Amino acid sequence: MTDIRPQTPTAHPSRLSVAPMMDWTDRHCRYFHRRFTRHALLYTEMVTTGAVLNGDRDRLLGHDPAEHPVALQLGGSDPAELAEATRIGCGYGYDEINLNVGCPSDRVQSGQFGAALMLEPARVARCAAAMAAAAGKTPVTVKCRIGVDDQDPQTVLPDFLGRLRDAGIRSVSIHARKAWLQGLSPKENRDIPPLDYPLVHAMKARFSDLSVTINGGIPDLDAALGLLDAGLDGVMLGRAAYHTPALLGAADRRIFAGATPDVLPEQAVRAMLPYIDTELGRGERLNRITRHMLGAFQGRPGARAWRRMLSEEAHRPGAGPALVERALACIQGAEPVPQPA
């Protein structure tokens, strides 16, 4: 089996990252994605400052050492609370702390953070400065949109990035769409506002001292390489990486110039079996893990049977690694799972 433990990358992990996605990039998802790539930067779901300060921190922030490099994304708008949440996150060993200034959901808006903060650049700068001061040597980054509602991104985004730079931020991830706070659902906000890649390239040219990562509508590694070759510092994949995780299997070779063989999806699935066994022993349910694995064989013969078997049976009492092995046998061309001697 291919050794997929994290090693020292040949380029910064943010050269390719998997976006923070609510309800998707939990610790099981990240562990699975790490089976494909040693080097890509992974993100947690957004965690609010209130949850960090008052909730079950081990449940919210705990992660497996194998997930590194991994970043914690925070949601909040109070500089003091964000600073304290940053200190706590650093204590859990995250490689980066990220401030969410891009989520357009109603719940986030009601809390006065996420994309709504694009309307308050001075507040964002204060938050970023407080986080950077609290983080010590751990990098603090910001993920934002190009603007919201009727803002003119050509005017708003340069001012916003300038304020972040003055606050001590050295790396930003830009979702290359506006967010509409009223009138579009979060799902529609991921598709309907048009992408503006040229604006993100212009921001990199204008702020050459900032590391600029682009996010939004990037379908595969070919597109990622094109954006990197055009001068951007990083590419962030979202739904493409989640729904077709096998594309990450070539990332270490193609994006990070690694010398190791590409990881096939059947290798990644087999590498999950010990993890699944351990998690079930801790009381976890199989379907909470395998829901992130449904797209592993997208486009392969047998993929529909793989998805159906896991979707219909993983929630049943007693379901475990043996079910995953049976589902894997549905994939045409996959080698049989080795049986114990």
Secondary structure as the mmCIF struct_conf table of DSSP 4:
data_model
#
loop_
_struct_conf.conf_type_id
_struct_conf.id
_struct_conf.beg_label_comp_id
_struct_conf.beg_label_asym_id
_struct_conf.beg_label_seq_id
_struct_conf.end_label_comp_id
_struct_conf.end_label_asym_id
_struct_conf.end_label_seq_id
BEND BEND1 THR A 10 ALA A 11
HELX_RH_3T_P HELX_RH_3T_P1 PRO A 13 ARG A 15
STRN STRN1 LEU A 16 VAL A 18
TURN_TY1_P TURN_TY1_P1 MET A 22 TRP A 24
BEND BEND2 THR A 25 ASP A 26
HELX_RH_AL_P HELX_RH_AL_P1 ARG A 27 ARG A 34
TURN_TY1_P TURN_TY1_P2 ARG A 35 PHE A 36
BEND BEND3 ARG A 38 ALA A 40
STRN STRN2 LEU A 41 THR A 48
HELX_RH_AL_P HELX_RH_AL_P2 THR A 49 ASN A 54
BEND BEND4 GLY A 55 GLY A 55
HELX_RH_AL_P HELX_RH_AL_P3 ARG A 57 LEU A 61
HELX_RH_3T_P HELX_RH_3T_P2 PRO A 65 GLU A 67
BEND BEND5 PRO A 69 PRO A 69
STRN STRN3 VAL A 70 GLY A 75
HELX_RH_AL_P HELX_RH_AL_P4 PRO A 79 GLY A 91
TURN_TY1_P TURN_TY1_P3 TYR A 92 GLY A 93
BEND BEND6 ASP A 95 ASP A 95
STRN STRN4 GLU A 96 VAL A 101
HELX_RH_AL_P HELX_RH_AL_P5 ASP A 106 SER A 110
TURN_TY1_P TURN_TY1_P4 GLY A 111 GLN A 112
HELX_RH_3T_P HELX_RH_3T_P3 GLY A 114 LEU A 119
HELX_RH_AL_P HELX_RH_AL_P6 PRO A 121 ALA A 135
TURN_TY1_P TURN_TY1_P5 GLY A 136 LYS A 137
BEND BEND7 THR A 138 THR A 138
STRN STRN5 VAL A 140 ARG A 145
BEND BEND8 ILE A 146 ILE A 146
STRN STRN6 VAL A 148 VAL A 148
TURN_TY1_P TURN_TY1_P6 ASP A 149 ASP A 150
HELX_RH_AL_P HELX_RH_AL_P7 PRO A 153 ASP A 166
TURN_TY1_P TURN_TY1_P7 ALA A 167 GLY A 168
STRN STRN7 SER A 171 HIS A 175
BEND BEND9 ALA A 176 ARG A 177
STRN STRN8 ALA A 179 ALA A 179
BEND BEND10 LEU A 181 LEU A 184
HELX_RH_AL_P HELX_RH_AL_P8 PRO A 186 ASN A 189
TURN_TY1_P TURN_TY1_P8 ARG A 190 ASP A 191
BEND BEND11 ILE A 192 PRO A 193
HELX_LH_PP_P HELX_LH_PP_P1 PRO A 194 LEU A 195
HELX_RH_AL_P HELX_RH_AL_P9 TYR A 197 ARG A 206
TURN_TY1_P TURN_TY1_P9 SER A 208 ASP A 209
BEND BEND12 LEU A 210 LEU A 210
STRN STRN9 SER A 211 ASN A 215
BEND BEND13 GLY A 216 GLY A 217
BEND BEND14 ASP A 220 ASP A 220
HELX_RH_AL_P HELX_RH_AL_P10 LEU A 221 ASP A 229
TURN_TY1_P TURN_TY1_P10 ALA A 230 GLY A 231
BEND BEND15 ASP A 233 ASP A 233
STRN STRN10 GLY A 234 LEU A 237
HELX_RH_AL_P HELX_RH_AL_P11 ARG A 239 HIS A 243
HELX_RH_3T_P HELX_RH_3T_P4 PRO A 245 ALA A 250
HELX_RH_AL_P HELX_RH_AL_P12 ALA A 251 ARG A 254
TURN_TY1_P TURN_TY1_P11 ILE A 255 PHE A 256
BEND BEND16 THR A 260 THR A 260
HELX_LH_PP_P HELX_LH_PP_P2 PRO A 261 LEU A 264
HELX_RH_AL_P HELX_RH_AL_P13 PRO A 265 GLY A 281
TURN_TY1_P TURN_TY1_P12 ARG A 282 GLY A 283
HELX_RH_AL_P HELX_RH_AL_P14 LEU A 286 THR A 290
TURN_TY1_P TURN_TY1_P13 ARG A 291 HIS A 292
BEND BEND17 MET A 293 MET A 293
TURN_TY1_P TURN_TY1_P14 LEU A 294 GLY A 299
BEND BEND18 ARG A 300 ARG A 300
TURN_TY1_P TURN_TY1_P15 PRO A 301 GLY A 302
HELX_RH_AL_P HELX_RH_AL_P15 ALA A 303 GLU A 313
TURN_TY1_P TURN_TY1_P16 ALA A 314 HIS A 315
BEND BEND19 ARG A 316 ARG A 316
TURN_TY1_P TURN_TY1_P17 PRO A 317 GLY A 318
HELX_RH_AL_P HELX_RH_AL_P16 PRO A 321 LEU A 328
TURN_TY1_P TURN_TY1_P18 ALA A 329 CYS A 330
BEND BEND20 ILE A 331 ILE A 331
TURN_TY1_P TURN_TY1_P19 GLN A 332 GLY A 333
HELX_LH_PP_P HELX_LH_PP_P3 ALA A 334 PRO A 340
#
